[in-house]
Amino acid sequence: MPKTLREELRQAILAKISRAEDPLEGFYCDLMTRESILAVLIAGRHLLLEGPPGTGKTTVARIIASLLPPMETLADCRYNCSPDDPACPDCAGKKSRKKIKVPGHQRFVRIQGSPEMMPEDLMGDLDPVLAMKLGVQDPRAFTPGKIQKAHRKIMFIDELNRVPQRTQNTLVQVLEEGITTIAGFDLTSTVDTLVVATENPEEYAGAERVSETLSDRFEQVRIGYPSFDDEVAILKRYGKRIDGVQVSDKTVRHSVALCAVARTMPEDIERLPSVRASLSIYEQAQSLARLKGDRQVTTAHIETAARRVLQGRLAVSSESRYFEKQDQLIEKIIESARKY
């Protein structure tokens, strides 16, 4: 009997821990958040990460998938059948099939939530060409959706609370029973998956509530902005470097300080700058230095980049005295960051 995906993930996490290794290495958060995520995964529960944009929710989902061992499946099988149990329409009646191995980091199916998403986008639909050829009742005429393709993989749903509730409800059977029933084909498809979903706080545009029926199938973990030192580490690890330009620790920290200061002004700023803003300042400052023929990134480069980046990323509150004076607010942030 092959191991389930949850068993594989549990064993991979525990093996890392037994070797004193961090299973979520590369994801920066506080210890309580890290322990909460690992506890949910070891328990084999579906995970819902709640937090503002740019806090590493997608990063941690990919790290989780990368923990999985390679998966053996059959070539051209759209349902990722195990060679030991080929049970889908693609494999029915075929005695000999080529086996392939899928690396762990590719055991990952991403679904981007949006208000336009229909149930068919997740559940699949009839292929009219194949239906004409095989008949509308033939299961082979069905094109599997993202859900079926997530069999034996991590299913990552980004911004679940932007998905209409009717479409959200198509996930309930998968999360509860691990199967999908394909209407009109008398076909039940096994979906051995673990769902990692994200949601933005309700105050963000386009965000809705996840239905109670669906949210009850998840364990929710809140993710906040990283600490100052963690954000510095993120820039050094994930920020792009431009050849021929030196970046000192001082200027890296200054890139982070600008966004850190802005996040202390919720009374003036409705949409706070994420880690992506820090990364953009860090990378654009290098670009400016390169354009000017400078070999070293300076504070002036960082602050010029910050003016450009923050101009397009800050949403000033209508109740703020800076509502029609965004430039003054940005200069206040820059001045405060010099003392950080």
N, C-alpha and C positions, 0 to 999 in steps of 0.2 A: 504494500500500500504506500504510494508516494506521499511525502510530507505535504501538508497544506502550506500555503504562503505564510500564514501567521506563525506556524511552527518553525519554518525556515528563518523568519525574521527574529523570532524570540531567541533561537539558538545562536544566531549571528550576534545579537546584542549581548547576550550573556557571555559568549566567547570573548568578545572585546573587553568586557568588564573584568573577566577572570585574568586577562593579560594586562590589567591596569591601563587599558587604552580607552579613550573617549569615543563612544559610538557615534556621537554627533560632532566630531571634530570638524571645524570649519564653520560651525554655527555659533554665533556669539549671543549669549543671554545670561541671565542670572542663574544661580544654582537651583533655585526652586523651580523655575520654568523648565530647566533641563531635566530635572528629576521627574517632573510631572509628565513630560512628553514620553520619557523612557518607560515610566510606569504604565501608561496607557498602551504603549506598543507591546510591552512584555505580557500584558494582560490580554492582548489580542483584540483590543477595542478599536473602533473607528475614531479618528482624531479630527477635531475641529479647532483650528487655530484662529483666534480672534485678535485683531490688532490693526493699527494704522498701516497704510502702505509703506513699503520700504524697510520693514523690520526683519526681513529674512525668512518669511513664511515659505516662499517658493524654494529657497535655498535648503531649508531643513527637509522639505519633502523629497528633494533630489538626493540628499544625503541618506535619507531613510531607504530609498530604493537602491542606492549603491551598496548598502549592507547585504543585500540578497546575493546568494550564490548564482552562478549561471543556470539558466533554465533550458532543459532539453525539450524540444517540441518537434513538430512535423513540418516540413517545408510546405509552403503555400496553404497552411491551415490558418484561416482567419480567426479562429477561436482559441488558438494556442493550446491545442490538445496535448496531453501527455502521451508519449508513444505507448505507454502501458495501458492507457484507457482512452483511445480515440473514439469519441462519442458524438461528434458534431456532424452536421450535414456535409461538410467538406470532406470528412474522412469516411463517411458511411460507404461500405461496400468496397473500399480500397484496401487490399491486403498488404501491399508493399509501398511504403512511403519513405522518402529521404528524411533522415533526422538531422536537425540543426541545433546549435547551442546559441542561446541569447545571453549576452553578458548581463550581470546583475544590474548595472546602471541603466540598461535599456528596458528593464522590467518596470516601466513607468509610462502611464498614459495620462496626458494632461487634457483637461477640459476647462476651457475658459468661459466662465459664467457671463451671461448677458441677458437683458430683458427680452431679446428676440429668440432665445433658445427654445426650441420645441421638443416635446417628448421624443419625436422621431430622431432627433439629433443624438439622443442618448441610447434609445432602444433599437435603432436601425429601421429599415423600411424595405418595401418591395422594390426590386430592380426591374423596371418595365421591360428591358431587353431580354433578361433571363426569364421573366415571366412569360413572354411571348414564345420563347424557345422551349421552356420546361413545363410551363403551366403555372397558374397562379397559386395552386395548392402545394407545389413542390418546395420544400424547405430550402433547396439550393438557390431558389430565386430570391431569397431574403438576403439583403446586405446588412451584416451585423453593424451595430452602432458602437459607440465608444465603450459602453458597458460590457458588451461581449468581448471586445478587444482587450479589456482589462482583466480577463481571466488569467490567473496566475501572475498578475502584476499589481503594482501599486496604482490605484486610481486617484489622481490628484485633481481636485475640483477647485479652481481658483475663483474667489468671489462668489461663493455659493449663494449669498444673500442678494445677488443681482439676478438670480434665476427665478422665473415666474413659479408660483407655488404649484401650478398644475404640472410643470416639468419636474419640480422638486419631488413631487409625490411618486414619480416613476422610479425613484431610487429606493423607496421604502422596502419593496420586496427583496431587492438585492442586499440591502443592509441587514434585513431581518432573517432571510432564508438562504441567501447565497445563490439564488437562481433568478432567471428571468423567464417569463412566459410570453412567447411570441404569438400574439393573437392572429388567428386565421390560418396558422400553420400546424396547430396541435403540437407545438415544439417547446419543450422546456430546456433551457440552456443553463448549465452550471456556471456560476461565476465565483471562482475562488479569488477573492480580492480583499484588500484592506484599503479603506478610503481615508485619504488625508485631504481635508477641505479647509478653505480659508474663508473668512468673512471680515469685511471692514466694519468699523463702528457705524451705528445707524445715522450719525450726523453727516456721513459722507454721501455725496450725490449718487443717486441710483441705488442706494442700499435699502433693502427691505428686511423684514423679519424672516428667518428660516422657520418654516412651519413647525408647530410643536410635535407633530407626528414624526417628522424627520429629525429634528434636533434631539429628540429623546434617544435616538440611535447612536449619537455621538458623545464622546467625552470632550468637553471644551477646555482649552488651555489658552490663557491670555498672554500675549506677547507685547511687551512695551519696547520703547526705544532702548538701544544698547547703552551701557555705561560709556563715559568719555573714553576710557582706555580701550574698551572693546571696539568702539567706533574707529579709533586710531588703528587698531589691529586690522579691522575690516578694510580700511583704505590701503594699508600696506599689502594685504593679501590679495584683494580683488581689484584694486584700482589699476588702471592701465598706466604703464610707464612709457615715456617717450625717450628714445635714444638721444644721447647728447645733452641731456638736461639732468642736473643733480637736484635732488629734493631732500632737504634736511628734515630731521625729526621735528624741529621747531615749526616749519611751514606745514607739515602734515597736521600737527596739532592745531595750528591756526585755522586750517580748513574745517576741522571738526568744531572748533570753538565758535565759529560764525553761526553754524546751525544749532549748536547747543544753546547759545544765547537766544536765538529766535524762538526756541521751544519754551523759553521761560516767559513768553509774552502772549499767553492765550487770550488775554483781554484785548489785545490788538490784532491778533492773527487767527483767523478761522481755520486755515489749512496750514499746519505746521510743516516745516521742511523735513523730509525723511533722510535716511542715510544716502539715498540716491543723489540728493542735493549736495551732500558732503563730497561724494565721489565725483560729481560733475565739477565742483569747484577745484578739487585736487587735480583733475585731468586737464581742465581748461587753463589752469594756471601754468601747467607745463607747456601747453600749446602756445600760450602768450609768450613765455620765455623763449621758446624755439623760434617763434616768428620775429622776435626782436633781436635774435642772435645772442641771447644771454645763456650762459652755461649753468646758471644757478637760479632756481625759483626763489623769488623774494616775497616779502610781505606785500609789496605793491602789486605783484602779479596775482597773489591770492585774493586781495581785496578787489582788484579790477574784475577778476573772474566772478567773485561773489556778487558784485553789483548786477552782472548779467544773469547769473543763475537765479538769484533770489527775485529778480524783477518778474520772471515768468512763473515762479513757483509759489510765492506768497499770496494768500487770499486775505486781504485786510478786512477786518470786521467793520460792518457798517456803523457800529457804535464807537469805533476808535476815532480819536482826534486826528489820526493819520489816514483816515479813509480816502481822502483826496490828495494825500501827500505821501504816497508810498516811498518816493525817493528819500524823504526825510527819515522815514522809519528804517530804511535800509542803512542809511548813514549812522543812525543811532545804534543799530546792531553791530556795524563795523567798529564803531568807537568803543562799545562795550567789550567786544571780543579782544581788543588790544590789551585789555586788563585781565583777561580770563586766566 
